[in-house]
Amino acid sequence: SNREESRRARLRKWFPHKEIPIIIVSVNYAQLYLFLNWACSCEGNSIFDPRAYTWIIAMDSKTFSVLDRMGFHVESIEWLEELKENKIDMEGQYHYRQMGSSHRNINTVTTMAVNFAVSLDYPVLQMDVDIVFLKNPFPYLKRAAKRRHVLGMIAPRNDDAGFMNTGLMYFRPSKITEILLQSFENLSALKTFGDQELFNILLRHHNMRQVSQRILPKETFIKLGMGEKDIRNQIHNGTENVFLLHVPSAYKASRLMIANQWYLTPPHKSTEICGGVRYH
């Protein structure tokens, strides 16, 4: 379609080097503060300018306006209308809630964007917004994915139907990867439970046995605990091999403050992105 051709042209313009992974994330306004903190962590930890590597699917016009004004590559809001027409019921819950059913449905949209990018031969890092980078993850992920189609963090809950955590996954482009993602996209439009459970059920299906997967070693990431003492112990025990923090569950900002990885307010020095944040 003309819309898809325009989208292909935008991606090729925004990301001209296909050997460099694209970070794909979907964001609604309720989640925007967490995404901006991730972006600021990339600058604050001297990793890279996240605007150069990120394709954002904004779930509402307010989020689109903020991120477009800040110089991010944000997909046209018209795509949401296209999805509403064809596959997804875009209810108000998408725009105002961080988690729950809206989070699950937002991840369906992310899946479609990842599938689209991988079909154009881009390696893709798909992530939720409750992430902070301590180091550039690309060198490690590219090495680890040489003989793998998908990498991901571990899913700790018994009801996730498998080991893969869809909060952060890395896809190496290949025909097998495309089949996996297209199958996931097709099933996502019909799901009645979480995207993480669905993805793990799909990975375990006998028709997907050629998919080579790997769970990232525990030493490469920290899942922040809930209590102050636990968090301080996690950070104190060392982050030499750790390239990201993941903040599941509630009280995300306060836990990142304890870990000294909250960048939207002092005491951290304002960077180019964070200094321009006007988010209320």
N, C-alpha and C positions, 0 to 999 in steps of 0.2 A: 504494500500500500504506500501511498505518498507520505503518510505519517511515519511509517517505518523507515523509508528511505531518508527522510529528513533527520530522523533519530540516528541512523547510521552515519550520516554526514557529520552530525554534531559530535558524535563520539570520536570519529577519525580526526576531526579538527582539534578537539580538546585533548585527546590522548594519541599523538602521532606515533609513539614508539610502543609497539605491541609487546616488546620484551619486558616492559615495566608493568607490574600489576596495577589494576584499578581497585580502589576501595569503593565499595557500594554500600550505601546505608540509606534507609528510609527514616524520615524524621517528621513527627508532628509537633505542634507548638508546645504541648505539655512536656515533650522530651527535649526541646531545643537547648535548654540550659546544660544538659548532659553532653549533647553533641558539641556545643561550643567549648565545654571544658576539655573534651577530647582534643579538639582542634588546637586549643591553647597549650595542651600538654605536649603536642608535637613541636610547637615552637619553644615552649618553656624547657623541654628536655633536649633541645638542639638536635631534633631528628630531621624534619623537613617541613616545608610549607605545605600543609595538608590540602590547600586549594589546588595544587598541581596534580594531585593523584586521586581525588575523590569525585565520584558521581553520586549526586544526592537526589533521592526521590522525595520531594516535599509533599506532605500529605494534606496541606491546606495552603491557601493563598498567603496567609500571614507569614508562615514559615518560609515560603518561597521568596517573599519580598525581603525578609531579613537576610537570608543567605545569599541571594542574588546580589544585593547591595554590598555585601562583604566580599564579593569576588569569587564565590564558589561556583562550580559547574552544577547547576540545578536543572533537572529535567522540567520541561514545560508542564504546567499544571493541567494542560489539556489532556495529558495522558490519563489522568484520573477519570476524566469524563469518558475517555475511550474504554477504560476498564469497566466503568459502571455500565456502559452500554453492552459490553460483551460478556464479562465474567464475574465481576465482584460487585456486591451491593455496598456502595460507599456510604455507610451510615454516619451520623454525627459522632458516634463513638470513636471514629478514627481520629478526630481532631483534638479531643480534649482529655483523653486518658493516656497514661504512660503504659500501663500493663493490662493484664486481663485479656478479654476477647479482642480489644482493639490492637494490642501488641501482636497477638496471633495473626490478625488479618493484615496488619502492616507488613509482617514478614512474608505474607503471600505476595504482596507487591514487590518486595525485595527479591523474591525468587524469580519473578518474571524479568526483572532488570538484570539479574545475574545470568539467567539463561540467555538473554539477548546479547550481553557482552561476550560471554564465552563462545557463542555462535560466530562472533566476529574474530575469534582467536585471541582474545585478551585473557591472561590469567587474572583471577578476581579474588580479592579478599572481601568476603561478606561479613559485616559485623553489626552488632547492636550498639546502642549509644552509650551504654554503661561500661565503657572501656577507656583505659588510659594507656598510652604507649610510653614505656620507659626507654626503649631503644627502637631502632628501625627494624621491623619484623621481616622485611622483604628478603634480605640475604639468607636468613635461616629457612624461611618458608620455601624459597625457590630451590634450595639444596634438598630439603626434606621431601619435596614433591616431584623429584626427578623420576621416580618410579611409582608415583601415586597419582590418583585422580582427584582425591579430596583429602584434606587434612582438617582437623577440628579439635577444639577443647573437649574434655571429657564431660559427659552429662552425669551428674552424681545421683540423680533420683531414680528409684526403681520403676516409676511409672512412665519413664521416657522411652521404654521399649527398645533400648539399645544404648550405645556408649557415646554417640556423637552429639555434641552441644551445638545447636544451630546459632548460638549467639556469636560465634566466630568460626568461620569456615573458609578454607582456601581451596580454590578450584584451578587445576591445570587444564587448559583447553585440549580436548581430544574428542574423537567421535563417541567414545564411551561416556565421557563426561557430559556431552550434549544429550545423549540418550537418558542419562540419569536425571539431568535437570529438566528436560522436557517432560519426563514422566512425573517428576515432582510437581511441576507447574500444572499439568493436567489434573492431577489428583488434588492439588491445593484448592481448586475451585469447588471441590465436593466435600472437603473435610468437615468433620464435626468435632474435632479435637485439636490439640496443639500441633503446630508445625514441626516441633522437635520429635514428637512421637511419630508423626507421619513419615518424616525423613528417615528415622531409624527403621521403621517397618519396611520402607522401600529398600534401604540398604541391605536388609536381611532377606529380602525376597530371592528365591533361587535364580530368577532371571537376571538378577543384578550381581551374580557371583563373579563376574569379570571385573567389577569395579574394585580397584585397589584403594584402600583407605588406611589412614593412620591417625591415631589419637596423639596429640602433641604431648611430649614428655611433661610431667608435672613440674619439672624444674624451669620450664620456659614461661610459666605464667603463675600469678598469684590470684586466688579467689579470696578477696578480702573477707575476713570474719565479721561478726556483728559487734563484738565488744571491743572497747578501746584497748584493753590489755592484749587481746588476741591480735589486733591489727599491729600494734607496736612490736609485738614479738615477731610477726611475719616479716615486717620491714627490717627489724634488727637482725634477723637470721640471714639476711643478705639477698641482694638482687643482681648478683654478678651475671647470671645466665638468664635472668628474667627479662622478657621484652614487653610484657603487658600486665596490667592489673585488670581484673574483672570484678564488678561490684554488683552481684545479684541481690535480689530481694529489696528491702526498704532502706530508708535513711542513707541513700547513696552519697549525697553531698557531704554530710557530716562525717561519714566514714573515710571519704577521700581527703577531707581536711586533716583527720588524724594521721593519715598516711603521707601528708604533705604533698598531695597531688591535686589540690583544688586551686584552679587558676583564675577564676572569675572575680575574685575579691582579694584584697591584700591578705597576707603580707607579700604575695608574689609580685614581682615587678611586671608591669603591663608590657606585653609584647605587641607586635603590629596588629595581630588579630584581636587579642584580648583588649587592647587599648581602645579598639573601635567598637566594642560591644555596647549596644544600647538595647538591652533586652529587659522588658518589664512584664 
